[in-house]
């Protein structure tokens, strides 16, 4: 309880004899400018850079310039070390190790002797993944093996595990028996095993049909594991037999659409055997510690063993297993003779000519080239011969005429193009990465002399694998080749798209650019399908935009519009492709701004404004994002602004009850960006008309409406700036229209706090432009919104809303100080009295201090408004001090309102007892500042009230706060030389 002999209380505990008395402020003494003093110490003086001192000796020479450059900073010149942010410099980058490794790899690649860049080329792992993903079957397959049983039941699957144990035990006995043999006897015994391969596992070769692709793959994986187990149990012949039987699976090309995947699965097994053999031979060669190239006894034994393996392979009767096995073991020639390996490579490439099936031969060549680039990286003759043999084989009949693949549902030409593309592209890739340009040109000449499917696939492979710079040099001849590719296979639009991607990476010579565009576009216009036409045109539009002016781009877009206009179903499927055209033109054009004056480009934008375009599929949004991202500067063209307004309106209309908050936020941000980039310069009326149309178009998005109100306020201030605050009749009417726009728009917003801020902004702008009636209306609306914000705070109970309430209230009260009263206002301080009544009449929650805090803010505002000279004014607007001319009624009205507010504050503080008593400290300190600042302390009651507030400050605040308050009061007393303030200072220091 507050008790004082000079104050009397009634039965309800309210102070009876307390009256607020406002002192006259002496602004000339209080507004002295701050005295600047030179600083002698750096603000970061004493901060040590521990990291650099600890790591100083380890810094290398490359890092010294970075440390020395920090001394240039004038703020760091007086420091013992760098500022605290420099500690981050010494934190090790977790990726630095990986970066150094990657740099080393890059340096190694630079040192390698590679003729052309291989950035377009795929690795075998990538090729394998592509084949396995694209060549599948839903039909049944046949599997032949003498090592796996036809596991049709769970009981049969359990049998091989027991047999494997017996086989392992037998293998151990056999190995022990062969260890006591001499070298010749051991070789003779293994040759006998080779002659009796079919006798292993009982000599029973089983054929299992009706397998699915998954079951077929599972059995091959099982054989791969069986091979590894046999090898590690010293059963080399068995491992070889497993590999031979797996390679025999490649003898059957049907079903053709699955053959590439079967080839990859078998190659995995073949690679496993080849790796095991090479590792064993290499271990033998290095067993005595000498290098592999020396003439040691270990190397001789390794060479003998390697030759034995080639003899074993040569004894295989069938061509395909013998060829694949020898090709897989070609790396072993590095232990014998590199020259023999190159000779064998050439011999094997010619042996493939003996394979009658073109599909089987093509994939055999693919495998040979894959091994050949490892064995003989510089040898390319066999690759050229393989490509010639491949093309010669395609001239023969691939399969019976009219035969179709029933499982895949495609005809023989499409199937042939699919299955023959991977081996040809792989061979061309191997050739392109090693051969010089004259060999690559010979391949192009070979394309000119080709025919049928072979020519089609060869041109596609050239475009897919040859270096970009080579394609750019040969772009015109390749265009003529594409025009002559009439055989079914790779479609013409695919070939044109591939050529376009190449020339977009590397530009053709200057003299070829225009002829190339003319030749290509003649072919593009003849593409029958609209979807294919648009995709191809988009690629070549990038080429046109990069190397030509906007006139050529506009011409191409005109052809696109003409082509698309013939398709009656364009609105269903073609808008994503048209969006790509818009984005491509904007991204790659040398003069994007000129596009917006081109008729065909604007016509393309018109297509996205039709009702049939769905804004929910992302097409319309993509167009808007492209225009906003690539348009230089603000939007000043009214036609383009109308286009964008229509597109954004479609986005707004796509919002429904299922739209998530995040989607609404993204759309609001996109539309707001567009609105803020519209600028018609000094044509303010057209700008306001745009904002009016935008308000009608985006009524369901509050963030957009907020942005519109802010833009209109900015427009009004731009008008004020142009007129230098002295409006004419026309501009005065315009700024009143802006104020009316804001006053009409703000009530449609959902959040009360947002409405309060915008009313305050709009009212301030209106007052500054001498729109007093509109300003008063906005201020009255803001006073009403204070209660709405308080209601939302009571409903949510959030501290954030409390902070918004206090800040907004303080800003509103400060604005009302300089706001003049309406002409018919009586008594004075009309708006401040309305704000006071609103605060006092609202049913505030008892457990909060909101009413007391707002009342203290009102004490400041009312006391300032009662001064004969206001602390600040609105430019060109007369304040109440001029209107009332120092009428004492103004001060009386302010003191009466302040007295009522002071009674409410004291009553609230009286009610803070028990656990709530600690809240008295903050309120008492605020009240004490207010009394000291505004009250006439020569009045005994005000001095006593200040003394009571000071006692509460002493009781409930920290000592440093109390010391700061004493210091501030003492300085103020010295400046103002006020008798009542001096008496209070003596009381506070007692």
Secondary structure as UniProt FT lines:
FT   TURN            5..6
FT   TURN            11..12
FT   HELIX           27..30
FT   TURN            43..46
FT   HELIX           50..55
FT   HELIX           56..58
FT   HELIX           61..69
FT   HELIX           70..72
FT   HELIX           74..76
FT   TURN            77..78
FT   HELIX           84..90
FT   TURN            94..95
FT   HELIX           96..111
FT   TURN            119..120
FT   HELIX           124..134
FT   STRAND          141..145
FT   HELIX           154..179
FT   HELIX           183..195
FT   HELIX           197..203
FT   STRAND          206..211
FT   HELIX           213..232
FT   TURN            233..234
FT   HELIX           236..248
FT   HELIX           249..251
FT   HELIX           256..285
FT   TURN            286..288
FT   TURN            292..293
FT   HELIX           297..314
FT   HELIX           319..328
FT   HELIX           330..335
FT   HELIX           338..351
FT   HELIX           352..354
FT   HELIX           358..375
FT   TURN            377..378
FT   HELIX           381..394
FT   TURN            401..402
FT   TURN            406..409
FT   HELIX           412..432
FT   TURN            433..434
FT   HELIX           437..449
FT   HELIX           452..465
FT   HELIX           468..473
FT   HELIX           475..484
FT   HELIX           492..505
FT   HELIX           510..524
FT   TURN            525..526
FT   HELIX           530..547
FT   HELIX           550..565
FT   TURN            568..569
FT   HELIX           570..573
FT   HELIX           575..588
FT   TURN            590..591
FT   HELIX           592..595
FT   TURN            596..597
FT   HELIX           599..606
FT   HELIX           607..609
FT   TURN            611..612
FT   HELIX           615..617
FT   HELIX           619..630
FT   HELIX           638..653
FT   TURN            657..658
FT   HELIX           661..676
FT   TURN            681..682
FT   HELIX           684..697
FT   TURN            699..700
FT   HELIX           702..723
FT   TURN            724..725
FT   HELIX           729..746
FT   TURN            747..748
FT   HELIX           752..768
FT   TURN            769..770
FT   HELIX           772..796
FT   HELIX           799..818
FT   TURN            823..824
FT   HELIX           830..841
FT   TURN            846..847
FT   HELIX           850..865
FT   TURN            875..876
FT   HELIX           880..884
FT   TURN            885..886
FT   HELIX           888..910
FT   HELIX           914..919
FT   HELIX           920..934
FT   TURN            937..938
FT   HELIX           940..956
FT   HELIX           959..976
FT   HELIX           979..989
//
